[in-house]
């Protein structure tokens, strides 16, 4: 009979084909109030490599953000069914706050494109009916009531406009388009600011109740093929987080127990003939020494 003192409990990090026991994995399922799942991730190695470093969780852990060549923008909502995200650029105007806006842009290589947002250009040279881009008018006259509505907001004085300014200094830019730098070029159009409306809800003439934000569509790439989609869905269904690892950004499932697998978190991984069901295992001295010797010489 073996001495019971020879039984020990240990924790160890292993790097084995098909199995990794990782301490404090960086991937999380939430960032702030948002649920984060494939294809998005909170850090490098999480989600799809196509979406990093565009989408990350701030170091504080309370804000998911999109980063492009023009800045970093808070992500306020995600629709996984519609494949859209909504961001709120800090310099974007709303009914309560209006100020001069910086150009907003996306990266050509990113998986994002402009979605069904309505851009309203503010404090432009009158008359905006003559505002053109590459010789074509850019203002949607049938939606001019949105200009009349947003110009009832007292915040217009933040743009140097008088209260109830003339609406011919406003332009409903639809459909919005980017310049050669993939930017909404306010400077070229000589407008001081913009508001982006994600939804009017049931209040088309009440700008205080509009939902403000820039809606972006996102698309999958070569990594996100049918096989990986299925693997990630299975991984997340088992309580794991979908991720990727070197070399080749290959699929990996990160489990809450600290085990990273190439399948999902429901099964057990085997090494040297022993089955591992958790990071911690209670082993006899003989087995412990044998495995330790094997690890040293891997």
N, C-alpha and C positions, 0 to 999 in steps of 0.2 A: 504493500500500500504506500502510495507516495505521500510525502510530507505535505500537509495542507498549506504549509507556509511557502511551498514551491509554486503555488498558484498565484498569478499576478494579473492585474488589469493594466492594459497599456493602450496608448494611442500613438499612431504612427502614420506618416504621410507616404503613400506609395505611388509610384508612377509605373503602371503596368499596362500592357496593351489591353484596351477595352475597359480599364478601371483606373480611376484616380481617387485617392482619399485626400480631399483638399480641406485645409483649415480656413474658415471664414471666406467662402466664395464671394466674389464681388457682385454677383448678379442678384437683383431683387425683383420681386413681382409687383412692387409699387414704388412710385416716386411722388412724394407729396400725396395728393388726393387721387392721383391717376393710377389705374391698373396698367401695368406694363407687361405685355406679352409679345410673342413673335408676331411680326418681324422686328419689333423694337427691343432695345435692351438698355440697361442703365449704365453700362460701362463697356470697355473693350472686352471682347470674348462673349458678350451677351447678345441674344437675338440673332439677327442676320448681319454679316460683315458689310453688306451693302449700305446699311443705315448708320454705321459708325464711321466717322465721328460726328455726323450730322445730328443725330439724336443721342443725348446723354442726360444723365441725372446730375444736377448741380452737386458740388462737393458737400453742401449742407444737407442734401438728401430730401429737400422739400420742394424741388421744382424741376420738372422735365423741361428741356430746352432744345430748340433747333438752332444750330449754328451754321451760318453761311458766310460768304466773303464780305457781307455788309453788316454783320453783327450777330448777336445771340438773342433769341426771341422765346419768351415763355410759351409752352404748349399748354393750352387751357382745356382742351378736350380731344378725345380720339374716338373715331367710329371705326371699329374693326370690320363691321359688316359693309360699310360704304367705302372703306379704304381711304379715309380722310383724317386729317388732323386740323385743328384750329389753333392759330397762334395769335398773340397780341403784341405786336411791335411796340416798344415803349414810346416811340415818337408818334404813334398813330393818334389821331384826334377822335374824340367821342363827343356826345352832347354835353358832358360835364367838364371836359378838359380839351382845349384846343391850343395847339402850339405848332411851331414850325417843325416840319418832318424831314428826316434824312431819307435818302433813297433806300428803298427796300428791294432786295434781290435774292435770287436763288442761284445755286451753283449748277453749271451745265451738267456736271457728272452726278449730281444728286438724284435720288429717286423721286423727287417732288416736282409737281407742276401746279400752277394756279388752278384752284377749284372754283366753285360757284359763288365767289364773293362779289359784292357790288362795291366798287371803288368810287368814292365821291371826292373829287379834287376841289380844294378850298382856296379862297383868296387868289384867284387866277386873274391875269389881265383881261379886262372886258373888251369885247364880248366873247364869251367862251364858245359861242357858236362858230367862231372862226378858228378855233383851236384845232390844229391838224397834226398828224403824225405821218411822215412820208407822203404828204400831200392829201391824206384822207382825213375827214372829220373824225374826231374821237368822242364827242359828247353825244350821249343818247338822249335826244329831245323828248322822247315819250316818257322818260323817267324824271323829267325836270321837277316834278312835284317833290322828289326827295331833297332837292336843293332848297326848295321853299321851306320844307319841313325842318331840315337841320339848321337853317339860318334863323330859326326862331329860338335857338339855344343861346342863352346869354354868354356862353363861353366863347362866342365869336370874337369878343373883344381881345382874347388872347392872341389872335392873329392880326391884330391891328385894325379890325373891321368895326364899323359902327353897329349898334344894335339894329336888327332887321336890315342887313345890308342888301344891296341889289343882287338878285339871283343870277345876273349875267356874269358874276365873278365866280360862279360855281359850275362844276361839270360832273355829270354822272358818266364816268369813264367805263363804257361797256361795249364790247368785251375788253377788259384790260389786257395790255400787252407789255412786253419787256423790250428794252433796247438791246443793242449788240452786246452789252455787258451783262445781260440777263437781269436788268434792274427796272423798276418802276421809276422812270427818270423825271422826277418833279422839277429838277433844275432846268431841264431842256424846255419843259412846258411852262416854266416860270410861275408855277403854283407854289404857295408857301406850305401847304399842308394837305393831308388827305385823311379821310375816314374810310374804313372798310367795314361793310355790314355783312355779317354772316347770315343773319336772318332778321326779317321784319316781323316775324311772328304774325299776330293778327292786328298789328298796329302800324300800318304803312305810313301814317302821318304823325306818329308820336315818336320822335327820335329818342326820347328819354327811356323808351321801352324796347328799343332795338337791341339785338345782340351784335356787339361789335367784335370783329376779329377777321383774320385772313384765313380762309379755308384753302387747304392744299390737298390735292390728290397725291397718293403715293402708289408706286408700282413696284412689282418684284423684278428681280434680275435673274441672271443665270444660276446663282447659288440657290435661289428660292424655287427650285423645280418641284415637280409633283412628289418625288420621292422624299425630299427634305421637308416639304410641307406636311406630309403624312407623319414623318418621324417627329417633327416638332409638335404636332397635334397630340400624338401618343405620349410624348414626353410631358407636355403640360397637363394632360389628363391624368398622368400618374403622380402629379404633384411636383414635377420638376420644372426647370427653366431651360428653354432652348438656347443653345449657344454654339460656339465654334472654337476650334483650337488649331494650333500649328502642328504639322505643316499643312499647307493647302487649305486652311480655313475649313477643315472637315467638321461635320456635325458632332456635337457632344450634348448630352443631357445632364444638367447640373441638378443634383438632388439636395433637398434640404438637410439630409443627414451628413452632407459633405462628400458623398460619393458622386463622382462624375462618370457616366457610362456612355457607350455608343448605342444604347438601346433606350431603356426607360428606367424609372425608379421602382418598378414593381418586382423585377427579378433580382437574383443574387449573382454576384460575380465570383469566380473561382480563381484561386492562385495556388500553385503547388499542391493541388488535390484537396485543398481545404475550402469550405464554403464560408463566405463573409456575408453576414446579414447586418452588420453595423460597424462603425469605426472602432468601437471598443470591443475586445474579445477577451474572454477569460481562458487562459491557456495554461497547461502544465509547464514546468520548467524545461522538460525535454523538448516539447514542441516549440516553445519560445526560443530556445537556443538554436534549434535547427533552422527555424525561419529567419532568425536574426542573421545567422551565418550566411544563409542564401541571399539575403538582401545586401549584405556587405560586398558580395562578389558578383552581383548583377552588373 
